[in-house]
Amino acid sequence: MNALRQRYESLLRSLQKLGSAAVAFSGGVDSTLLLRAARDALGDGAMAVTARIASVPARELAEAEEFCAARGIEQVVVEIDALSIPAFRENAPDRCYHCKRAIFGEFQRLARSRGVATVVEGSNLDDEGDYRPGMAAIRELGVRSPLREAGLRKADIRQLSRELGLPTWDKPSLACLASRFAYGETITPERLARVERAEGYLRELGFRQCRVRIHGEIARVELPPEEFGRLMELREALYARFKALGFCYVTLDLGGFRSGSMNEAILRRGKDE
């Protein structure tokens, strides 16, 4: 823990050098620790900027707003119409690149208008192992990633968050709802809402870490393998609810929950080439 504390102190020093910062804040584990660190380092020189976008569940935005309001943190919510971006709507493999360009471009314009020196975001070292075209957009725009620069991984961030008393220390990993769709499948407000309701139902049943991946009319449910038995006990109720939501078929992925599983085919093709 001493070494981890030293990395946190290093993170604070790097943030202090910025002078001021706009923290891209979603309310997830990573961005919450980054916002806390920015406030520790910069005080009122750190503000939160949050995107209101169709692919983020409304409850996540509400939780982010509640976190800032409870701590007196200035937060600005920026409206992003991602569905107006063709590559996003058509769900191209580089969808995330175009979405991040739109979001962080708006964040930077806001920061400049407020005289804030730098926009920072919460990716960490573990994010480097996946297919993440959005990171290219972040680098191109000159957005900083202080957690990654400090050498922090997800497990480190959770441990530090727990030590600091942050309520997100054990929050399940989150991701944009657009990541639930197989590449090439058109993303619409109705389909995003269907996924949000499907995952919401799983959480109502007590499954904290879950994904509902969409392949045409098939809903592929991802859960930690230790939860499979309980899902089978609730199989009939879950099947009926998903059918009512409009899915023709409901499957359980035997590989279990894993972040970025829609990228596995792209990563495999890259290795084959």
N, C-alpha and C positions, 0 to 999 in steps of 0.2 A: 504493500500500500504506500510505502514511503516513496518508491520510484514513481508510482502513479500520481501522488501528490506533487512531486517535482515536475511532472509533465503538465499538471494543471497550472502550476505557478508559471511555467514557461508559456503556456497558452495565454495567461493573463498579461504577461509582459509583451507578447506579440500584439495583443489587442490594444494595449496602452499606446503602443507606437503608432497606431492608426489615428489617434486623436479623436475620432468619432466613427460610428459605424451604424449602418442599417442592417439589422439581422433578419434574413429571410426566415420567417417563423411560421411553422405549420402546426405546432403543438405536439409534435412527435418527440421521441426520446432524444435524438441528436440535436435538433434545433432548440429544444428547451434547455439543454445543458449549455449550448452556445450562447443563448440569450442570457442565461444566468451569469456566465463568465464575462460576457460583454458588459453587463451591468456592474459586476464586481470591478472590472478594469476601468470602465469609462463613466460610470454613474449615469447621469442624464444625457451624456454624450452618446448613449446607445439607445436606439429605438427599434421597434419591431415592425416589419412590413410583411403582410400576409396577403395571399392571393385568394380571391373568391372566384372559383372556377367550377364548371359543371362536373368535373371528374374528381372532385374532393367532396366527401360526404358532409352534409350540413352540420352534423354533430361534431365533426373535427374542427370546423371553423368556430362553432360555439365554444368548444373547450379552449381553443387558443385565445379567444376574446376574454373568456372568464379568467384565464391564467393572468393575462396582462392587467385586466381591471383590478383583480385582487391585490396586485403588487404595485399598482400605480405606474405601470410601464406604458409609455406612449406607444400606441399601435395604430398604423394606418393600413386599412384594407383596400386592396386594389382590385378592381373588376377586370377579369381577363376572359374574353370570348374565344376560348380555344377552338370551339366548333366552327368558327369562321376561318380557321387555318386549314387549307386543303389536306396537307400531309397528316395533320392530327385527325381530322374527320375520316379520312380514308385509311387511317391506321397503318401508315407506311412503317417499315422497320426503323426509320429515323424519326418517327413521330416525336419522341421525347426531345430530340434536338430542337425542333421547331417550337415546341411548347416552352422549353426552357428559355429559348431566345426571346419569346414574347414576354414571359413572366419577368425575367431578370432585366430585360430592356426597360420595362416599366418601373421596376424597382430602382434602377440606376437613374432614370429620369426624375423620379421622386426624390432620391437622395440628393441629386444635384440641386433641385429646386429648394431643398431645405438646408443646403450648405453642409451636407454630411459627406465625409471624405470617401468612405468605402462601403460597398455592399459585401456582406459575408454570408456564407451558407454552410450547412451542417453535414456535408459528406465526410466520411471517415475512411480509414485505411481499408476496411473490409469491402468498401464499394469499388475498389480497383479490380476485383476479380471477376466482375460481371460485365455483360454487354450494356454499357450505359452511354448512349450517344449524347444524352443531355449534358454530360460532363464536358464534352467538346465545346458546347455553347457557353458554358460557364467560364471555361478557360479563355475563349475568344473575347468575351466581354470584360475580362479582367476582374471577375468576381473572385474573392479570396475564400479559401476553405480552411479555416484555422484549426479545426479538429484534426483533419488529415495532416496538415503541416506539423502539428504537435505530436504526430505518431500515435494517435488514439484509435483504438478499435472499438467495435460495438460493446464488447464485454467491459472494456475500460470505462466507456461512457455510462453504462448502466451502474457500474460500481461507484463511480464518482457521483452520479446523480443520487444514489442511495445515501452516500455519505453527506451530501449537501441537503438532504431532505426534500428532494424534488419529487412530486407525485408521479412523474412519468418513468421512474427508474425501472419499473417492471411492465410498462405499457407494451402491448404487442406491437410488433413491427407493422408499419403502415406503408401503403403505396397508392399512387394514383389509380383510380378505378379503371382508367383506360388500359392499364397493364393487365387487366383480366381478359382481354380479347385477343384471339389469335390474329397475328398480323394479316392485314388485307381485309379484315371484316370491318365494315363501316360502323363508326361510332355515332350514336344518336343520343339525344337526351333521354328517350324512352328506354334504350338499352342500358344506359348508365344507371337509371333509376331502378331497373329490374335487378341489376347486380347489387346495388346498394340495399334493396329490400331483402334479397336472398341472404346476403352476409349478415344483415341485421337480424334476420330470423335465427341464423346459427348462433349469434351472440345471445339472443334471448334464451336459447337452449343451454347456454353456459359454455360454449366453445369460444375461448378468448382469441386464439391464434388460428385464423382460418382464411381461406380464399375460395371464391367461386370463379373458376376460369370458364370462359365461353368459347365453344367451338361450334358455330352455327346454332343449332337447336339443342346442343348438348351442354349441360352444366357439369363441369368437372370439379368436384369438391376436394380441396386439400385440407387435411388436418394432421396434427402430429400423430404418428402411428399409435401411441398409447391411448388415443381418443377413439380409435376405430370401434372398439367394443361397445362403447356407449352410443356411438352413432348408430350401430346396428340395432340397438334397443329402441331407438327413436326413428327407425327407418321409415315406417309407414307414414308417420306424421310429416316428416321432412319431405318425403316423396310427394305427398298430397299438396303441401304448401308450394313446392317448386313447380309442380304441374299447374297450380292455380296462377303462378306468376308468368306462365307461358312457355316453360321449357318442355320439350317433347321427351327428353331423356335426362336422367340424373345418374352420374357415376361418381365413384369414390376412387381417387388416385392412390394406388397402392404404394407409390413412392413417398407419400406423406407430404406435409407442408414444406415448401422451400421457396424462398424469395426469388423472384425473377424466373420462374419455371418456363414462362413463355419464350425466354431467350435461349433455351437449351438447344433448339433446332438450329438457330443462327450460329451459336457457338460451335456446334458439331460440324456444320457446313464449313465454317472457317478452318477447323482442324483438318477436314478432308481435303480442302483446297491447298 
